[in-house]
Structures are given as structure tokens and as C-alpha cells.
């Protein structure tokens, strides 16, 4: 069966005319343009035999290079065989017409040599004597249709800016401009001695602090030409001057070569007092009293927060020089456009309701170590206990937490991922019609990604 649509009539062909036979006998072979065969494409090779005085038995044979496949198309009543690189058309009685036209389909496989030749001979009987004549050799070549893509050198530059938050706390923002960077990457900052770092924006990197170094590690650097990460630095002592002269670097791979570029510092850091003063100056003057109108809270929206795709954790991450402590990549952000799944009118402030609900549910002691829970749903506003149970026919215990501006409802607490996974499957099959559920992870009570939790606890990801 032909591998691709037969290509012939849309191609220009050149004709090899064999004139070594007796008068009135000639052979024309039509091949693709420039005798080039694109690998894994199929072409029709046409042969036009002007047979002259040939009658009775006749055989046309062509020898093709290794790595090519041949199939008959038009045989002119001849038997066709193809074996060991030999194409044979055999007639017990060749047609009596002046011209005998035959054709076959020829395909260059991936094993075909770049260059080769087609040759052969025409044999027939004349006066009870077998005669044969060689056909001129035809050079052919196998080529790839894949375009040659020029590799773009991997380059990057990083700029750092620092903003004072007051009380010896600072926000460090880093902007990475990159071109051609693919795969593993690590951004490392050398912080002032004794300073503590907390991630603010990680852009799918795994963030960690080891001694006085903070690190963002990517299994796959974002493809955006420019992206940002940030973290907060706090200390018991004055670290402003140290932050202004802080060093850092970004390491990445360019093919098999490790490249490292320095992080460039920004302008001097403004103190909290100056920032506050400037903010005060920018406040508008109010000459008339402003009426404060209580905003009516309309509806509650519970939404599903997309569960990260489950993938195998890699055993070996990079072989690059000076790049170590690699961890799994954080899953995608929570939600794009949440879908409305329930509504309820509420009036109490969200924090007050959450506090009352947590008191009612006997909130457990502070968590320690890595743990897993199952998130049932999440919304921008809090719903009552009665509503949640009625809407989803759920009567078991659950917890409420605030996370990144969302009110999230979770249940259970497990030391291993597989336990939370089984609970999730149980809830999904129980007919509650939750927007979720899916597994969440925590480290000492702080919400982290499931991949980070698996890395910290050295557990496997089971589907």
C-alpha cells in the first residue's frame, strides 16, 4: 500500500533516453525533477519502450539502490516482481503495439542512501537467440523535506529592583528577558546575612532558601520573551545597603553548554519614610465630606480550581555544571475564568463568617510537616454551612481557609499523597456534584504545590 499520495504529474521530469539498442528500439525513463526522491514520499516512474522488431518473450529489468521500495502501477500485461533491489516486467508475448508503456511506484525509505543509481537492461528473443542490452545508469538521490532550522543562540538578561516595605522588609522584583532559552534554568540571589526570603511570585519555578541564598528553579523556563519573579526579604537588622549591592546570577542551558549571566541591580532603595511621605503628598485634598455607602454583597460564586496535570516526577533533571538542587515544576495557576456553580445572599463580613465557621468546626491544632487535603470548592465569597450542605448533599466535616483572595473548602488531612488521592476519587464518585474535588498540599500549614510536597517528602506521584 502506498505510503503517501503518489507524486508525479505535478513535477517536472527529465527523460533519460537510451540509444544503445538496435535501430528502431529505444527506452525513455521519466523520473522526478532532478531525480530527487523525498524520503517517505512515493513517486511514479514511467518507462516508455519503443520496441521496434521485438516480438514474443521480453523482459525489462531495472536495478534500484538499497533502501527503496517498488510496487507495480501499469504493467502492460507483464508479470511484475520486485526482490533484492531488482524490478522485473516479464512478457511471454510482449504487446504488438509500437510503444509499450509501463510504470511503477518508487519510495525512498529512511534507510535509503543519499546518492545512488538506477540501471538495467532490456532482454528479448530474436531468431531464437536471446539478446539483451544495457540501459544507461541514472543517478538519483534521497533527500529530506524537513526545513533546516537555524538554532537561535540562547541569551538572557536579568534586572533587579528593590522596594522598601518598612520595618526592615523589602520586596525584590526580578525581570528576565530571554531568547532561545529552553529547558532547565536557575535564578540564584545572595542575600544579606541572616535575612529571610518568602516567595511572592514564582512563575512556575520552585522557590527555596538555602543558608543565605534564595533560588528559583525551573524544569522548563517560561517561553515568554519577558517574565517576572519576586520575593520578600525581612531581617532583624538594617539590610538596605546590603540589598543595594546584592549579587545574583541566572544559569541556563544552551545546547550542552551551561551559561551564567549576572543579575543587574536597580536604583538606590527609597526608605519607608520617604515612600510614605511621597504617598501622603499624592493624596487628593477633600473639601467636602464623603458619603460612605455600604456596598451590597450580591451573590456567591463557587468555582472549580483546575487540578494540575498528573505527570511522572523526573529522576534526573540536568547535567549542567554549577546547577544543583533541582525540584519539580509547580503546576499551572489556579483558574482562568471561573464558572458559576451556586449562589447565596450573605451580609456578614467574610472574615467574621470564616472565624465563626472555623470556631464551630473545632479547628485542629497548627499543622507540622507535609500533609495533603482534598479541596471541595472555592469562591470569592463565603457561603453558609447550611447552604453548602444543601447544595451539594454533603454532611461530613470540612475546613474553610483563605488563600490568595479565595475562600477554599477542604476536607481530610493525609500524610501521603495516595491517601488524599483515594479520598478525592471517593468524593468524585459519591454524586455530590462539587466543582472539584482535587488534592492540595501543605508544609507546616502553608499551602504549597503537590509537586513540591512530593519532592520534600520524597514520595512518588501515583495516579
N, C-alpha and C positions, 0 to 999 in steps of 0.2 A: 504494500500500500504506500502510495506516495506520501512523503513527509510534509510537503508544503505544496502550495498551488504551483502548478507547472509554469515555468517562466520560459518563454521563447519568443513569441511573436511581437512582444513589446521591446525586444532587444535587437540591436543591430548585430548582424552576424557577418563573419568573414568566411570566405569559401576557400577551402583547400582543394585544388584540382590536381588529381593525379593523372599524369600524362605518360606514365611508364608502361602502360598496357599497349597491346597492338592497336593498329588503326581502328577507328570506329568504337573503341572501348575507352571509357573514362569514368572516374569516380569523383563526386563532389561531396565534401563533408561540411555541414554547417554547424558551427559552434557558437556559444555566446560571445558577446563583444569582448575583444582582446583575449579570448579563450580563458576567461576568468570564471571560476566556479565559486560562488559564495558558500561557505561551509553551512551545511544543513539545509541548503536550498536545492531544488530539483529543476533540471533543465532538460529540454528536448534536443537531442542530437539527431539531425536529419542527414540521411545518406541518399544521394541520387546516383544510381548506377546506369550509365549508358552502355548496354550490354553488347551491342554490335552483333557478331555472329554466334554468340553463346546460346546454346540450347541444351535441354536436358539437365543433368546434375550440375549444381553450382553451390559454392559455399563462400559466404562473406564473413571474415573474422577480423575483429579489432581487439587489440590488447590495451587495457587501461591500467593506470598505476594502482598500487595498493591504497586502500582507504576510500575507494569509490564503490558505489552500488549501482547496478544497472537492472532495468526492467523493460520488457517489450512494450512498444506503443503501436506501431504499424509494421507488420511482418511480411506483407505481400505473399501470404500463403506459405511462408517458410516456417520451419520449426526453429524455436529460439531457445538457446541455453546460455547461462552465464555461470562460470565457475573458474576459480583460480585466476581471476583478472582477465578472462577471455570471454568476449561476446561473440556468439556464433549464430548466423542465419543460414539454414541449410535447406536447399530445394532439391527434391527428387526430380522435379521438372520446373525450371525457372520460368516465370511468365514470359509469353511470347511478345509482349509489348516492348517497344524500343527502349523505354525508360522504366526502371524498376525502383520504386521509392520505398525505403524502409526508415524506421526511426526507433529510437529507444530513449528512455528517461535515465539521466545520469545524475547522481547525487554525491557530492563530496562530504564525507563524514568528518568528524573532528580528528580522526586519525590520518587523514589524507596529507601527503607531503605537500609542502608549499609549491614545489615545482615538479613536473613530470611530463611524460609524452604519451600520445596515443599513436600507435602504428598498427599495421595489419596486412592482410592480403586478400585477394580475390582468387578463388580456385574454380576451375571448370574442366569439362571434358571436351576435347577436340580431336576428331579422328581416333577415337578410342585411346587417346593419350591424355593423361591428367596434366594440366598446366596450372600454374599459379604465378602471380605477380605481386611483388611487394608494393605496399602503399606508403607514400611518403610519411615520415614522422611529423606529428603535430604537437608542438609544445603547449601545455596547459598549466594552469596554476590554481591553487585553492587559496581563497582569501577570506578574511573575517569581515562581517558587515558592522561590527561594533565600532563606533566612533572612537578616535583616540582623544582621550580627555587629559588635558594638561593639569597636573597636580598643582593646586594653589598652595604656596608655602604658608605654613601656619604661623601667624603673628598675633600678638596681643599687647595691649597696654592697659594699665590699671591706675585709676586716680582715687585718692582717699580724701574725704572731708570729715571733719570732726565738729560736732556741735555740743556745747555745754548744756546739761540738763539741770545744773545746780546740785549742791550737796555732794560734790566730787563724783558726779555721774556724767557720762558723756555718751553721745550717740556717734558711732563710727560708721560712715557710709562709704562703700566702695563701688565704683563703676568700672566694669570690664568691657573694653572694646576688643573684639576678636574677629579674625578672618581665617577660615580654613582649619580651625581647631576642632578636633573630633575626639571623642572618647574621654579618657581619664584626664582629670585636672585637679590641682590643689592650690588653694589660696591660703597662705600662712602669714600671720601677723605676730610680731614680737612685742608683747605688751609690757607696760611698766611693771616692775617687780611688785608682787602682792596684789595686783589688780585682778578682778573677777569679770569674766565676759559672759553675757547672755545673748543668745541669738534673737534678732528681730525679724530679719528677712533672709531666708536661706536659698531661695530659688532652686529648690530640689537638690541641694547639697546636704551632706551630713556634717553638722557642726559639732566641734568638740574643743575643749581646752585641756592642754597637757602642760603642766607647770605654768610658764609664762608665755605660752604660745597658743593662739587661737587658730583654728583651722576650719576651712570649708573644703570638703572633699566631694568631687563629682565622679560617679561612674561614667557619666556621659555629659560633657559640658553642654549647656544650652546652645541651641543653634542660632539664637538671636545675635545679630551683629553687636548689640549692646545690651547688657543686663546688669542688674544691681543686687548686692547683698549688704546687710548691715547687722550690727550687733551693739549692745550697750556695755560700757565699761564702767565699773564702780570700784572705789577704793576708800580706805580709811584715811589716806593721806592725799596731799595735793599732787596730782599727776599731770597737770596741764602741760607743763614744759616737756615732760617725757612723751606725751602723746603727740606734740608738735614735731618731735624728732623721731617718732617711731618708725621702725624699719619693717618691711614685709616683702614678699615675693609671690609670684604666680608661676607654678610649674605645670607644663603640659607636654604632650607628645606630638612630634612632627614626624610621622612615619615611625621609625625605630629610634629616633633621636629625641632626647629629653631637652626641652628648652625652659629656661627660667628667666623671667623679667622682673625688675624691681617695681614695687608699688610707690607711686609718686605722692608726696604729701600735699595738702592743700594750704590755704591761707592760715595765719595765726588764729587760734581759737578765741572767740569772744567769751568773756566771763559771764556767768549767770546774771550778775548785777547789770552789766551793760545791755544784755538781751532784754532783761525786764524793763530797763529804762527806755529802750527803744520801743518796746511794745506799748508802754504807757503813753509815749508821745504820739503813737499812731491811733490811740483811741479817739473816736469822734466826740465832740462836745455836745452834750444833751441839754437843751434849754427847757424842754417841756417834759413832764413826767411821761413815762412809757407805760402803757397799759399792758399788763402781762395776762395773756389769755391761755387758759388751760386747754391743751390740745386733747381732743377726744381720741381715745385709742379705739380704732375701728375693728380690726379683725386679726385673728391669729393665723399664722401660716406655718404648718409643719411641713418640712421638706425632707427628701432623702438626700443624703450627702454621699456622693459617688464613692463606692468602695474601690480601693486600689486594685489594679490587676495583679493576680497572684502569679508570681514568677519564681523560678529557682534562684536561690542565692548563689552567686559565683564563688568558687573555691579559690581561684587565683585571679587577682584583679589587675595587676600591672607589673611589668618587668622594667620599669623606668628607674633610672638612677636618682637617688635622693627623694623618692616618693614612697611614703610608707603610711601605715595605719589607715588602710582603706576600708571603708564601710559601704553598706548597701545604699542605693539611691532612695531618697524619700519619695513617696507616691505623689500623685498629682494633687493639685489643690482641691478643696472640698466640693465646690459646686459652681456651675456656670449660671444657669437661670433656673432657680428653684421652682418646682411645680406645686401649686396649691393643693393640699390634700384635706384640710379641715379648717373650720372657722369657729371662733367663740368670742363673745364680747367680754372684756375684762376692764377693770378700772383701777385696781391697786397697782402701785409701782412694782416693776419687775423684781427688784432686789428684795423688797419686803415679802413678796409672794414666795420667792425662792427660799428665803430664810425660813419662812413659816413651814413650807413644804419639807425642807430638809430636817427641821425640828420634829415634824410629825413622823418622818420615816426613820428616826433613830440613825442619824448619820454615823457611819463607822469611824473608828479611830484613824488618825493620819496613816496613809499608806507608806510602805517602805519597800524598796526593791522594785523589780519589774513585775508588772501584772497586766492582765488583759480583761476587757469587759466587752459587752455587746451593746452597741448603740441602737436604740429602737427608732428614734426620730429626732429631729432638730427643728427649731423655729426661731424667728426673730423676737417673738413674744411668748410669755409663759401662759400655759393653759392649766385649768384646774384639774385636780385629781379625778373628780367625778367625770369630767368630760373625756379625759384620756382613756379611762376605763370603759366608758360607754361607747366611745367612737371606735375603739379597737378591741373590745371584748377581752381586755387584759386585766387579770385580777392579781397577778404576782407583784412582788416588791420591785421598785425601781428607784434610781437616784436621779437627781437633777444637778446639772453643773453649768457654769458659764464658761465659754471658750471662744475667744476671738469674736465676741459680739453675738454669739449664738447661745440659745438655751438648748441644752442637749440632755436627752433622756437615755440613761443606760441601765443595764441590769447585770448582776453577777460580778464575780471577781475571780480570776483564774491565774494560777502561777505559770501555766504553759499555754501556748497558742492553741494546741489541738483541743483543749477543753473549751475555750471560747468559741472555736470554730464549730464544735458539736452543738453548743448552745444556740449559736446563730442558725444552724440548719434546723434545729428543733423548733425555734420560733418561726422560721420562714415556712415550715410545713404545718404550723398549727392553725393557719387560717385567720391570723389577726389582722392582716392587711396593713402592716406597718409600712411607712415609706422606706424604712430599712428592711431588716437589720444588717449590721456588719460589725466586724471586730475592730476594737480600738485598743491602744496600748498606753501604758503609763510607766514612768520611772520615778519612784519616790513621790507618787501622787501627781507628777507633772505629765501632761499629755505629750506623747511623742509618737512617731510613726511606728507602724508594726515592724517595718524592716529594721529600724534602729533597735527596737526591743529584742528582736531575734538575734541581732548582732551582739548586743550587750550580754544577753543570757546564753549565747552560743547554742541557740535552738535551731532546728530545721523548720522550714516552711512546708507544712503538709496541706495538700489540697483536700 
